[in-house]
Amino acid sequence: MIAAPKELALADVFFPPLLLVMVIAYLATLATSYGLVKSGLQRFVAMPALFELSLTAIYAVLLATYVIPS
């Protein structure tokens, strides 16, 4: 079994794996929001800012749990 990295190193600077998870979750949220706007489904969302925040949290939990476990 391959061990998950505990830290990410970039030019001798260490970053926590949660930073990578949050960046990927935010990019996934942007892609989802873009798809909803293009398909016209965004008009059914009452509070878009709260929707994007909660979607980012959902993606972050799913990524941290299943993709990059610590």
MDTraj code that builds the backbone (N, CA, C; nanometers):
import mdtraj as md
import numpy as np

residues = "MET ILE ALA ALA PRO LYS GLU LEU ALA LEU ALA ASP VAL PHE PHE PRO PRO LEU LEU LEU VAL MET VAL ILE ALA TYR LEU ALA THR LEU ALA THR SER TYR GLY LEU VAL LYS SER GLY LEU GLN ARG PHE VAL ALA MET PRO ALA LEU PHE GLU LEU SER LEU THR ALA ILE TYR ALA VAL LEU LEU ALA THR TYR VAL ILE PRO SER".split()
xyz = np.array([
    [0.0831, -0.1172, 0.0000],
    [0.0000, 0.0000, 0.0000],
    [0.0881, 0.1242, 0.0000],
    [0.0547, 0.2190, -0.0825],
    [0.1326, 0.3417, -0.0925],
    [0.0871, 0.4379, 0.0163],
    [0.1829, 0.4920, 0.0897],
    [0.1497, 0.5844, 0.1984],
    [0.1191, 0.7228, 0.1417],
    [0.0204, 0.7880, 0.1983],
    [-0.0163, 0.9236, 0.1559],
    [0.0854, 1.0225, 0.2118],
    [0.1166, 1.1274, 0.1359],
    [0.2132, 1.2254, 0.1871],
    [0.1544, 1.3045, 0.3039],
    [0.2392, 1.3302, 0.4015],
    [0.1949, 1.4079, 0.5163],
    [0.2092, 1.5570, 0.4901],
    [0.3043, 1.5947, 0.4055],
    [0.3259, 1.7338, 0.3693],
    [0.3660, 1.7409, 0.2231],
    [0.3386, 1.8534, 0.1624],
    [0.3800, 1.8776, 0.0249],
    [0.4958, 1.9763, 0.0263],
    [0.6017, 1.9467, -0.0466],
    [0.7188, 2.0340, -0.0488],
    [0.7299, 2.1004, -0.1856],
    [0.7459, 2.2317, -0.1821],
    [0.7641, 2.3089, -0.3039],
    [0.8746, 2.4098, -0.2774],
    [0.9892, 2.3855, -0.3364],
    [1.1071, 2.4718, -0.3186],
    [1.1427, 2.4853, -0.1703],
    [1.1507, 2.3736, -0.1010],
    [1.1858, 2.3665, 0.0406],
    [1.0875, 2.4385, 0.1327],
    [0.9671, 2.4610, 0.0861],
    [0.8612, 2.5154, 0.1703],
    [0.7557, 2.4065, 0.1826],
    [0.7193, 2.3735, 0.3046],
    [0.6249, 2.2666, 0.3291],
    [0.4826, 2.3216, 0.3421],
    [0.3889, 2.2557, 0.2743],
    [0.2484, 2.2930, 0.2776],
    [0.1673, 2.1743, 0.3263],
    [0.0629, 2.1995, 0.4037],
    [-0.0217, 2.0884, 0.4475],
    [-0.1054, 2.0340, 0.3316],
    [-0.1386, 1.9058, 0.3336],
    [-0.2194, 1.8487, 0.2251],
    [-0.3581, 1.9110, 0.2147],
    [-0.4091, 1.9666, 0.3243],
    [-0.5404, 2.0292, 0.3205],
    [-0.5420, 2.1518, 0.2290],
    [-0.4283, 2.2185, 0.2136],
    [-0.4203, 2.3319, 0.1210],
    [-0.4457, 2.2853, -0.0224],
    [-0.3862, 2.1745, -0.0603],
    [-0.4087, 2.1177, -0.1931],
    [-0.5542, 2.0753, -0.2086],
    [-0.6113, 2.0174, -0.1056],
    [-0.7518, 1.9753, -0.1089],
    [-0.8425, 2.0953, -0.1301],
    [-0.8173, 2.2047, -0.0589],
    [-0.9021, 2.3234, -0.0710],
    [-0.8897, 2.3879, -0.2091],
    [-0.7710, 2.3893, -0.2660],
    [-0.7531, 2.4452, -0.4007],
    [-0.8284, 2.3614, -0.5032],
    [-0.8170, 2.2301, -0.4946],
    [-0.8885, 2.1425, -0.5874],
    [-1.0392, 2.1538, -0.5675],
    [-1.0832, 2.1640, -0.4419],
    [-1.2266, 2.1778, -0.4135],
    [-1.2809, 2.3095, -0.4690],
    [-1.2042, 2.4159, -0.4575],
    [-1.2485, 2.5448, -0.5108],
    [-1.2557, 2.5414, -0.6635],
    [-1.1579, 2.4787, -0.7271],
    [-1.1609, 2.4664, -0.8734],
    [-1.2785, 2.3807, -0.9191],
    [-1.3088, 2.2753, -0.8447],
    [-1.4251, 2.1919, -0.8776],
    [-1.5551, 2.2702, -0.8585],
    [-1.5588, 2.3555, -0.7566],
    [-1.6765, 2.4398, -0.7350],
    [-1.6939, 2.5393, -0.8486],
    [-1.5842, 2.5988, -0.8940],
    [-1.5925, 2.6919, -1.0068],
    [-1.6436, 2.6215, -1.1326],
    [-1.5947, 2.5010, -1.1566],
    [-1.6397, 2.4260, -1.2739],
    [-1.7874, 2.3893, -1.2626],
    [-1.8311, 2.3500, -1.1434],
    [-1.9720, 2.3159, -1.1229],
    [-2.0611, 2.4389, -1.1389],
    [-2.0187, 2.5509, -1.0826],
    [-2.0971, 2.6743, -1.0942],
    [-2.1047, 2.7200, -1.2394],
    [-1.9940, 2.7073, -1.3111],
    [-1.9930, 2.7440, -1.4528],
    [-2.0904, 2.6561, -1.5314],
    [-2.0913, 2.5271, -1.5026],
    [-2.1838, 2.4363, -1.5696],
    [-2.3292, 2.4669, -1.5365],
    [-2.3553, 2.5042, -1.4116],
    [-2.4919, 2.5395, -1.3733],
    [-2.5380, 2.6684, -1.4409],
    [-2.4481, 2.7649, -1.4538],
    [-2.4835, 2.8910, -1.5205],
    [-2.5113, 2.8662, -1.6682],
    [-2.4270, 2.7874, -1.7315],
    [-2.4444, 2.7605, -1.8749],
    [-2.5698, 2.6786, -1.9032],
    [-2.6089, 2.5917, -1.8108],
    [-2.7277, 2.5101, -1.8337],
    [-2.8565, 2.5792, -1.7879],
    [-2.8427, 2.6918, -1.7182],
    [-2.9602, 2.7656, -1.6743],
    [-3.0159, 2.7202, -1.5412],
    [-2.9483, 2.6312, -1.4730],
    [-2.9968, 2.5808, -1.3447],
    [-2.9592, 2.6702, -1.2272],
    [-2.8722, 2.7672, -1.2493],
    [-2.8298, 2.8578, -1.1426],
    [-2.9463, 2.9452, -1.0946],
    [-3.0458, 2.9644, -1.1777],
    [-3.1583, 3.0497, -1.1397],
    [-3.2437, 2.9865, -1.0310],
    [-3.2289, 2.8578, -1.0056],
    [-3.3031, 2.7909, -0.8997],
    [-3.2323, 2.7987, -0.7641],
    [-3.1143, 2.8570, -0.7615],
    [-3.0383, 2.8704, -0.6378],
    [-3.0758, 3.0037, -0.5734],
    [-3.1207, 3.0001, -0.4484],
    [-3.1682, 3.1211, -0.3811],
    [-3.0521, 3.2123, -0.3411],
    [-2.9461, 3.1553, -0.2830],
    [-2.8307, 3.2338, -0.2395],
    [-2.7048, 3.1753, -0.3023],
    [-2.6597, 3.2308, -0.4150],
    [-2.5453, 3.1716, -0.4857],
    [-2.4158, 3.1687, -0.4047],
    [-2.3898, 3.2704, -0.3240],
    [-2.2653, 3.2717, -0.2465],
    [-2.2644, 3.1597, -0.1418],
    [-2.3760, 3.1409, -0.0745],
    [-2.3863, 3.0342, 0.0240],
    [-2.3817, 2.8969, -0.0434],
    [-2.4391, 2.8864, -0.1612],
    [-2.4351, 2.7616, -0.2377],
    [-2.2910, 2.7269, -0.2749],
    [-2.2143, 2.8258, -0.3208],
    [-2.0751, 2.7988, -0.3578],
    [-1.9904, 2.7646, -0.2365],
    [-2.0152, 2.8303, -0.1251],
    [-1.9404, 2.7996, -0.0035],
    [-1.9684, 2.6572, 0.0433],
    [-2.0957, 2.6187, 0.0440],
    [-2.1299, 2.4837, 0.0891],
    [-2.0826, 2.3776, -0.0098],
    [-2.0851, 2.4084, -0.1379],
    [-2.0352, 2.3139, -0.2375],
    [-1.8836, 2.2949, -0.2232],
    [-1.8125, 2.4028, -0.1929],
    [-1.6688, 2.3922, -0.1682],
    [-1.6420, 2.3053, -0.0462],
    [-1.7213, 2.3214, 0.0584],
    [-1.7037, 2.2393, 0.1782],
    [-1.7325, 2.0923, 0.1493],
    [-1.8357, 2.0664, 0.0713],
    [-1.8691, 1.9274, 0.0363],
    [-1.7573, 1.8634, -0.0452],
    [-1.7078, 1.9356, -0.1458],
    [-1.5968, 1.8824, -0.2262],
    [-1.4718, 1.8614, -0.1408],
    [-1.4438, 1.9533, -0.0485],
    [-1.3249, 1.9409, 0.0353],
    [-1.3336, 1.8185, 0.1258],
    [-1.4500, 1.7948, 0.1834],
    [-1.4667, 1.6774, 0.2704],
    [-1.4534, 1.5491, 0.1895],
    [-1.5142, 1.5457, 0.0723],
    [-1.5046, 1.4249, -0.0110],
    [-1.3606, 1.3997, -0.0564],
    [-1.2907, 1.5046, -0.0973],
    [-1.1517, 1.4881, -0.1398],
    [-1.0624, 1.4466, -0.0235],
    [-1.0807, 1.5104, 0.0906],
    [-0.9962, 1.4784, 0.2061],
    [-1.0240, 1.3380, 0.2589],
    [-1.1447, 1.2914, 0.2427],
    [-1.1795, 1.1590, 0.2940],
    [-1.1354, 1.0476, 0.2003],
    [-1.1598, 1.0649, 0.0709],
    [-1.1404, 0.9534, -0.0227],
    [-1.0182, 0.9659, -0.1118],
    [-0.9727, 1.0848, -0.1413],
    [-0.8617, 1.0997, -0.2351],
    [-0.7291, 1.1173, -0.1635],
    [-0.7256, 1.2065, -0.0650],
    [-0.6016, 1.2319, 0.0083],
    [-0.6257, 1.2050, 0.1558],
    [-0.6334, 1.0802, 0.1976],
    [-0.6523, 1.0517, 0.3402],
    [-0.5236, 1.0756, 0.4169],
    [-0.5350, 1.1187, 0.5402],
    [-0.4127, 1.1456, 0.6177],
    [-0.3879, 1.0463, 0.7245],
])
top = md.Topology()
chain = top.add_chain()
for i, resn in enumerate(residues, 1):
    res = top.add_residue(resn, chain, resSeq=i)
    for name in ("N", "CA", "C"):
        top.add_atom(name, md.element.get_by_symbol(name[0]), res)
traj = md.Trajectory(xyz[None], top)
